């Protein structure tokens, strides 16, 4: 039996954050498929057994069940000694970027990608608003990465892994990614990390390419 279990599904970038950490860290883990598209996370029994918040990913480690990708990454960094901070100042900086990711970088982009790229909503006032906000967040990260190899310090940390959750997803969003060359270079640095795998190769379940 694997040391870690991750409740996840292929199209979830938030689940990919945890799955990516686990594979890059080389720890013993296994995925547990969550049938999100057919409503499993809304099921009363699933919420009672797995996560009352009705969300994936959920990490199981022994008797613990941990939800929210940022919390999972923080826990795994502490447990494995990998991709975490070296001191309190760096811990605050990592947390700053994870909170920015959850509030702006991932949140707007992930919703835009789901509506425009997966549900095929077409262009609407909502997708236009989401794209504007996503572009603003991407511009901030791109400028930071123009001057820095990684988000915090000179090595990969859980800040990078958090922001990487959706950047490898292939669905169309209507954004011009050529406008963010520093993010493109950063993605290549992550892809070159030993053990890197695409989210659709790493997690189970249907994909937009299925």
C-alpha positions as CSV (number, residue, x, y, z in Angstrom):
1,X,0.0,0.0,0.0
2,X,1.3,3.4,-1.0
3,X,2.3,5.8,1.8
4,X,0.2,8.6,0.3
5,X,-3.1,8.6,-1.5
6,X,-4.3,11.5,-3.5
7,X,-8.0,11.9,-4.4
8,X,-7.8,13.6,-7.7
9,X,-8.9,13.8,-11.3
10,X,-7.1,14.6,-14.6
11,X,-8.6,17.9,-15.5
12,X,-8.1,19.4,-12.0
13,X,-5.2,21.8,-11.9
14,X,-5.5,22.1,-8.2
15,X,-5.1,18.3,-7.8
16,X,-2.2,18.5,-10.2
17,X,-0.3,20.7,-7.8
18,X,-0.3,17.9,-5.2
19,X,0.3,15.2,-7.8
20,X,3.2,17.1,-9.2
21,X,4.8,17.6,-5.8
22,X,4.5,13.9,-5.1
23,X,6.0,12.8,-8.4
24,X,8.8,15.3,-8.3
25,X,9.6,14.4,-4.7
26,X,9.8,10.7,-5.7
27,X,7.6,9.5,-2.8
28,X,5.4,6.5,-2.8
29,X,1.8,7.5,-3.7
30,X,-1.2,6.4,-5.6
31,X,-4.1,8.4,-7.1
32,X,-7.7,7.8,-6.1
33,X,-10.1,8.8,-8.9
34,X,-12.7,11.4,-8.1
35,X,-15.6,11.4,-10.6
36,X,-16.1,15.2,-10.4
37,X,-17.8,15.5,-13.7
38,X,-20.6,13.2,-12.6
39,X,-21.1,14.9,-9.3
40,X,-19.2,12.7,-6.9
41,X,-17.9,15.6,-4.8
42,X,-21.6,16.7,-4.3
43,X,-22.5,13.3,-2.9
44,X,-23.4,13.4,0.8
45,X,-21.6,10.1,1.5
46,X,-18.4,11.3,-0.3
47,X,-18.4,14.5,1.7
48,X,-18.8,12.6,4.9
49,X,-16.0,10.1,4.1
50,X,-13.5,12.3,2.2
51,X,-14.0,16.1,2.5
52,X,-16.9,18.0,4.0
53,X,-16.0,21.0,1.8
54,X,-16.9,19.0,-1.3
55,X,-13.6,19.6,-3.1
56,X,-10.6,17.7,-4.5
57,X,-7.7,17.3,-4.1
58,X,-7.6,15.5,-0.8
59,X,-4.4,13.9,0.5
60,X,-4.5,10.8,2.7
61,X,-1.5,10.1,4.9
62,X,-2.2,7.5,7.5
63,X,-5.2,8.6,9.4
64,X,-5.0,12.2,8.2
65,X,-7.1,13.6,5.4
66,X,-5.9,17.0,4.2
67,X,-7.6,19.3,1.7
68,X,-6.8,22.6,0.0
69,X,-3.9,22.4,-2.3
70,X,-1.8,25.1,-0.5
71,X,-2.2,23.2,2.8
72,X,-1.3,19.9,1.1
73,X,1.8,21.4,-0.4
74,X,2.9,22.9,2.9
75,X,2.3,19.6,4.7
76,X,4.2,17.6,2.1
77,X,7.2,20.0,2.1
78,X,7.4,19.6,5.9
79,X,7.1,15.9,5.8
80,X,9.5,15.2,2.9
81,X,12.0,18.0,3.4
82,X,11.7,18.9,-0.2
83,X,10.7,22.1,-2.0
84,X,10.0,23.9,1.3
85,X,11.5,27.1,2.8
86,X,14.9,27.4,4.3
87,X,14.0,30.0,6.9
88,X,11.0,32.0,8.2
89,X,11.6,34.8,5.7
90,X,11.4,32.4,2.8
91,X,8.4,30.7,4.3
92,X,6.5,34.0,4.3
93,X,7.5,34.6,0.7
94,X,6.3,31.2,-0.4
95,X,3.1,31.7,1.4
96,X,2.7,35.1,-0.2
97,X,2.9,33.6,-3.7
98,X,0.6,30.6,-2.8
99,X,-2.1,33.0,-1.6
100,X,-1.6,35.2,-4.7
101,X,-2.0,32.0,-6.8
102,X,-5.2,30.9,-5.0
103,X,-6.7,34.3,-5.1
104,X,-5.7,35.6,-8.5
105,X,-3.3,33.5,-10.7
106,X,-5.1,30.2,-10.6
107,X,-8.6,31.3,-9.7
108,X,-9.4,33.5,-12.7
109,X,-7.5,31.4,-15.2
110,X,-9.0,28.1,-14.0
111,X,-12.6,29.4,-14.2
112,X,-11.9,30.8,-17.6
113,X,-10.4,27.6,-18.8
114,X,-13.3,25.5,-17.5
115,X,-16.0,27.8,-19.1
116,X,-14.2,28.6,-22.4
117,X,-12.1,25.6,-23.0
118,X,-14.0,22.7,-21.5
119,X,-17.7,23.8,-21.4
120,X,-17.2,25.7,-24.7
121,X,-19.2,28.6,-23.6
122,X,-18.0,30.9,-26.3
123,X,-17.2,34.5,-25.6
124,X,-19.4,36.1,-23.0
125,X,-19.1,39.1,-20.6
126,X,-18.1,36.7,-17.9
127,X,-15.2,35.1,-19.9
128,X,-14.1,38.5,-21.0
129,X,-13.9,39.6,-17.4
130,X,-12.1,36.5,-16.3
131,X,-9.6,36.8,-19.1
132,X,-8.8,40.4,-18.2
133,X,-8.2,39.4,-14.6
134,X,-6.1,36.4,-15.6
135,X,-4.0,38.5,-18.0
136,X,-3.3,41.0,-15.2
137,X,-2.2,38.2,-12.8
138,X,-0.1,36.6,-15.5
139,X,1.6,39.9,-16.2
140,X,2.6,40.2,-12.6
141,X,4.1,36.7,-12.5
142,X,5.8,37.2,-15.8
143,X,7.5,40.4,-14.6
144,X,8.7,38.7,-11.4
145,X,10.1,35.7,-13.4
146,X,11.9,38.1,-15.8
147,X,14.2,38.9,-12.9
148,X,14.1,35.5,-11.0
149,X,14.7,31.9,-12.1
150,X,12.0,30.7,-9.8
151,X,9.4,32.4,-7.7
152,X,11.3,32.3,-4.4
153,X,15.0,31.9,-4.3
154,X,17.0,30.2,-7.0
155,X,15.4,26.8,-6.8
156,X,12.0,25.1,-7.2
157,X,9.7,25.5,-4.2
158,X,6.1,24.8,-3.4
159,X,5.4,28.3,-4.6
160,X,6.3,27.3,-8.1
161,X,4.4,24.0,-7.8
162,X,1.3,25.9,-6.7
163,X,1.4,28.3,-9.6
164,X,2.2,25.5,-12.0
165,X,-1.2,23.9,-11.4
166,X,-2.9,25.1,-14.6
167,X,-0.2,26.3,-16.8
168,X,0.4,23.0,-18.5
169,X,-3.3,22.4,-19.2
170,X,-3.9,22.3,-23.0
171,X,-7.4,23.9,-23.3
172,X,-7.9,27.1,-25.1
173,X,-8.6,30.2,-23.0
174,X,-8.4,33.0,-25.6
175,X,-5.2,34.3,-23.9
176,X,-2.1,35.1,-25.9
177,X,0.5,33.1,-24.0
178,X,3.3,34.5,-26.3
179,X,2.8,37.7,-24.3
180,X,4.4,36.0,-21.3
181,X,7.9,34.8,-22.3
182,X,9.2,34.6,-18.8
183,X,6.4,32.3,-17.8
184,X,7.1,30.1,-20.9
185,X,10.8,29.8,-19.8
186,X,9.8,29.0,-16.3
187,X,7.5,26.3,-17.5
188,X,10.4,24.7,-19.4
189,X,12.6,24.8,-16.3
190,X,9.8,22.9,-14.4
191,X,9.4,20.4,-17.3
192,X,13.1,19.7,-17.1
193,X,12.9,18.7,-13.4
194,X,13.5,14.9,-13.0
195,X,10.2,13.1,-12.8
196,X,8.0,15.8,-14.4
197,X,4.9,14.5,-16.0
198,X,2.0,16.2,-17.8
199,X,-1.2,16.3,-15.7
200,X,-3.1,14.1,-18.1
201,X,-0.4,11.4,-17.7
202,X,-0.3,11.7,-14.0
203,X,-3.9,11.6,-12.8
204,X,-6.8,9.4,-13.7
205,X,-10.1,10.2,-15.4
206,X,-11.4,11.7,-18.6
207,X,-9.6,14.7,-20.2
208,X,-10.7,17.4,-22.6
209,X,-8.7,15.4,-25.1
210,X,-10.5,12.1,-24.5
